[in-house]
Amino acid sequence: MQQPQPPRTKDKMSPRFVIPLVLFYLAVGVLLIWLEAMVTTIASYVLSVFLAAGGGFLLYRYIRSEPRARIAGMDLAIGLILLLTGILLAFSPGDLDRIFPKIWGLSLIFGGFLKVQYAFDEKTVSVQRWWIMLVFAAVSLVIGTLALMSPAIFGENRNVVIGIFMLGEAVLDIVTYFLLTRGLRRHDAEKEAARLASAAAAKIPAAPAAPAAPEAPAAAPGSAPQEE
């Protein structure tokens, strides 16, 4: 009888999770460096289309749903909010340029806490100099806080600065991925070797006890003791 398989969970070290994230960092970083101000305008129009499309879909689903589903859900309210946000963003694309540093700051803070977990994950699988990731985490948290509190500190070329940091994030994620996967393989190999050694030791039979020396035969009654 087969053992029930544990439920599959989202693995942050899966290539399906790491590769799209790295490609996103690389694409946005390159666009910010080479296109600078234009990229936020382009992103505003693209985001407005996605928001309006999402809002329209929720409104359509609300109209087509059963009465019980309409009452239990919030499709109408969320759909109207998304649709209105998309329309406003399309007519004022400069708003995204003003809030973009704050969005980047929030992503840096999130990434900083994620790097803290990466550091202790590296320590778990015995990666040398795992504490370096804590240094990167501290840098991300400090810069993210500065981007939230005073984004003007990055100057007029802030999009280029953000692009350079996003390229650095992509490289750091690639390095972290290979360090953790190599550490996990080594950790699993050591665990399997210890398991096999323990199983082999359990199968070794105990050494047989030495046979006892035979006892001398008792002398017959009335017989003289033998001389050596």
MOPEMO-V143680 format. One record per residue. N is the residue number from 1. RES is the residue in one letter. SS is DSSP state (2 for helix, 1 for strand, 0 for the rest). PHI is phi in whole degrees, 0 to 359 (none if undefined). Layout:
n=N res=RES ss=SS phi=PHI
n=N res=RES ss=SS phi=PHI
//
This chain:
n=1 res=M ss=0 phi=none
n=2 res=Q ss=0 phi=287
n=3 res=Q ss=0 phi=286
n=4 res=P ss=0 phi=296
n=5 res=Q ss=0 phi=282
n=6 res=P ss=0 phi=293
n=7 res=P ss=0 phi=299
n=8 res=R ss=0 phi=283
n=9 res=T ss=0 phi=243
n=10 res=K ss=0 phi=288
n=11 res=D ss=0 phi=257
n=12 res=K ss=0 phi=288
n=13 res=M ss=0 phi=260
n=14 res=S ss=0 phi=286
n=15 res=P ss=2 phi=302
n=16 res=R ss=2 phi=294
n=17 res=F ss=2 phi=268
n=18 res=V ss=2 phi=284
n=19 res=I ss=2 phi=298
n=20 res=P ss=2 phi=299
n=21 res=L ss=2 phi=295
n=22 res=V ss=2 phi=295
n=23 res=L ss=2 phi=297
n=24 res=F ss=2 phi=296
n=25 res=Y ss=2 phi=300
n=26 res=L ss=2 phi=295
n=27 res=A ss=2 phi=296
n=28 res=V ss=2 phi=293
n=29 res=G ss=2 phi=298
n=30 res=V ss=2 phi=295
n=31 res=L ss=2 phi=297
n=32 res=L ss=2 phi=293
n=33 res=I ss=2 phi=286
n=34 res=W ss=2 phi=271
n=35 res=L ss=2 phi=258
n=36 res=E ss=0 phi=52
n=37 res=A ss=2 phi=294
n=38 res=M ss=2 phi=295
n=39 res=V ss=2 phi=292
n=40 res=T ss=2 phi=289
n=41 res=T ss=2 phi=294
n=42 res=I ss=2 phi=298
n=43 res=A ss=2 phi=297
n=44 res=S ss=2 phi=297
n=45 res=Y ss=2 phi=292
n=46 res=V ss=2 phi=296
n=47 res=L ss=2 phi=295
n=48 res=S ss=2 phi=297
n=49 res=V ss=2 phi=295
n=50 res=F ss=2 phi=295
n=51 res=L ss=2 phi=295
n=52 res=A ss=2 phi=295
n=53 res=A ss=2 phi=295
n=54 res=G ss=2 phi=297
n=55 res=G ss=2 phi=296
n=56 res=G ss=2 phi=297
n=57 res=F ss=2 phi=296
n=58 res=L ss=2 phi=295
n=59 res=L ss=2 phi=294
n=60 res=Y ss=2 phi=296
n=61 res=R ss=2 phi=293
n=62 res=Y ss=2 phi=295
n=63 res=I ss=2 phi=293
n=64 res=R ss=2 phi=273
n=65 res=S ss=0 phi=279
n=66 res=E ss=0 phi=286
n=67 res=P ss=2 phi=305
n=68 res=R ss=2 phi=296
n=69 res=A ss=2 phi=293
n=70 res=R ss=2 phi=297
n=71 res=I ss=2 phi=290
n=72 res=A ss=2 phi=284
n=73 res=G ss=0 phi=261
n=74 res=M ss=0 phi=231
n=75 res=D ss=2 phi=298
n=76 res=L ss=2 phi=295
n=77 res=A ss=2 phi=295
n=78 res=I ss=2 phi=294
n=79 res=G ss=2 phi=298
n=80 res=L ss=2 phi=294
n=81 res=I ss=2 phi=297
n=82 res=L ss=2 phi=295
n=83 res=L ss=2 phi=296
n=84 res=L ss=2 phi=293
n=85 res=T ss=2 phi=297
n=86 res=G ss=2 phi=297
n=87 res=I ss=2 phi=292
n=88 res=L ss=2 phi=296
n=89 res=L ss=2 phi=292
n=90 res=A ss=2 phi=293
n=91 res=F ss=2 phi=271
n=92 res=S ss=0 phi=221
n=93 res=P ss=0 phi=294
n=94 res=G ss=2 phi=291
n=95 res=D ss=2 phi=296
n=96 res=L ss=2 phi=295
n=97 res=D ss=2 phi=296
n=98 res=R ss=2 phi=284
n=99 res=I ss=2 phi=264
n=100 res=F ss=2 phi=300
n=101 res=P ss=2 phi=300
n=102 res=K ss=2 phi=290
n=103 res=I ss=2 phi=297
n=104 res=W ss=2 phi=296
n=105 res=G ss=2 phi=298
n=106 res=L ss=2 phi=297
n=107 res=S ss=2 phi=294
n=108 res=L ss=2 phi=293
n=109 res=I ss=2 phi=296
n=110 res=F ss=2 phi=300
n=111 res=G ss=2 phi=296
n=112 res=G ss=2 phi=296
n=113 res=F ss=2 phi=292
n=114 res=L ss=2 phi=294
n=115 res=K ss=2 phi=292
n=116 res=V ss=2 phi=300
n=117 res=Q ss=2 phi=295
n=118 res=Y ss=2 phi=302
n=119 res=A ss=2 phi=298
n=120 res=F ss=2 phi=286
n=121 res=D ss=2 phi=295
n=122 res=E ss=2 phi=296
n=123 res=K ss=2 phi=296
n=124 res=T ss=2 phi=298
n=125 res=V ss=0 phi=260
n=126 res=S ss=0 phi=63
n=127 res=V ss=0 phi=280
n=128 res=Q ss=0 phi=291
n=129 res=R ss=0 phi=56
n=130 res=W ss=0 phi=296
n=131 res=W ss=0 phi=290
n=132 res=I ss=2 phi=298
n=133 res=M ss=2 phi=295
n=134 res=L ss=2 phi=294
n=135 res=V ss=2 phi=295
n=136 res=F ss=2 phi=298
n=137 res=A ss=2 phi=297
n=138 res=A ss=2 phi=296
n=139 res=V ss=2 phi=297
n=140 res=S ss=2 phi=297
n=141 res=L ss=2 phi=294
n=142 res=V ss=2 phi=293
n=143 res=I ss=2 phi=293
n=144 res=G ss=2 phi=297
n=145 res=T ss=2 phi=294
n=146 res=L ss=2 phi=297
n=147 res=A ss=2 phi=295
n=148 res=L ss=2 phi=283
n=149 res=M ss=2 phi=279
n=150 res=S ss=0 phi=215
n=151 res=P ss=2 phi=296
n=152 res=A ss=2 phi=293
n=153 res=I ss=2 phi=295
n=154 res=F ss=2 phi=274
n=155 res=G ss=0 phi=78
n=156 res=E ss=0 phi=289
n=157 res=N ss=0 phi=266
n=158 res=R ss=2 phi=294
n=159 res=N ss=2 phi=296
n=160 res=V ss=2 phi=294
n=161 res=V ss=2 phi=298
n=162 res=I ss=2 phi=297
n=163 res=G ss=2 phi=298
n=164 res=I ss=2 phi=297
n=165 res=F ss=2 phi=295
n=166 res=M ss=2 phi=291
n=167 res=L ss=2 phi=296
n=168 res=G ss=2 phi=298
n=169 res=E ss=2 phi=298
n=170 res=A ss=2 phi=297
n=171 res=V ss=2 phi=297
n=172 res=L ss=2 phi=295
n=173 res=D ss=2 phi=294
n=174 res=I ss=2 phi=295
n=175 res=V ss=2 phi=298
n=176 res=T ss=2 phi=298
n=177 res=Y ss=2 phi=300
n=178 res=F ss=2 phi=290
n=179 res=L ss=2 phi=296
n=180 res=L ss=2 phi=289
n=181 res=T ss=2 phi=294
n=182 res=R ss=2 phi=294
n=183 res=G ss=2 phi=295
n=184 res=L ss=2 phi=294
n=185 res=R ss=2 phi=297
n=186 res=R ss=2 phi=295
n=187 res=H ss=2 phi=296
n=188 res=D ss=2 phi=294
n=189 res=A ss=2 phi=295
n=190 res=E ss=2 phi=295
n=191 res=K ss=2 phi=294
n=192 res=E ss=2 phi=292
n=193 res=A ss=2 phi=297
n=194 res=A ss=2 phi=294
n=195 res=R ss=2 phi=293
n=196 res=L ss=2 phi=295
n=197 res=A ss=2 phi=295
n=198 res=S ss=2 phi=293
n=199 res=A ss=2 phi=293
n=200 res=A ss=2 phi=294
n=201 res=A ss=2 phi=293
n=202 res=A ss=2 phi=288
n=203 res=K ss=2 phi=272
n=204 res=I ss=0 phi=287
n=205 res=P ss=0 phi=290
n=206 res=A ss=0 phi=291
n=207 res=A ss=0 phi=294
n=208 res=P ss=0 phi=294
n=209 res=A ss=0 phi=289
n=210 res=A ss=0 phi=293
n=211 res=P ss=0 phi=294
n=212 res=A ss=0 phi=287
n=213 res=A ss=0 phi=291
n=214 res=P ss=0 phi=293
n=215 res=E ss=0 phi=280
n=216 res=A ss=0 phi=290
n=217 res=P ss=0 phi=293
n=218 res=A ss=0 phi=290
n=219 res=A ss=0 phi=287
n=220 res=A ss=0 phi=289
n=221 res=P ss=0 phi=297
n=222 res=G ss=0 phi=84
n=223 res=S ss=0 phi=272
n=224 res=A ss=0 phi=280
n=225 res=P ss=0 phi=292
n=226 res=Q ss=0 phi=282
n=227 res=E ss=0 phi=267
n=228 res=E ss=0 phi=274
//
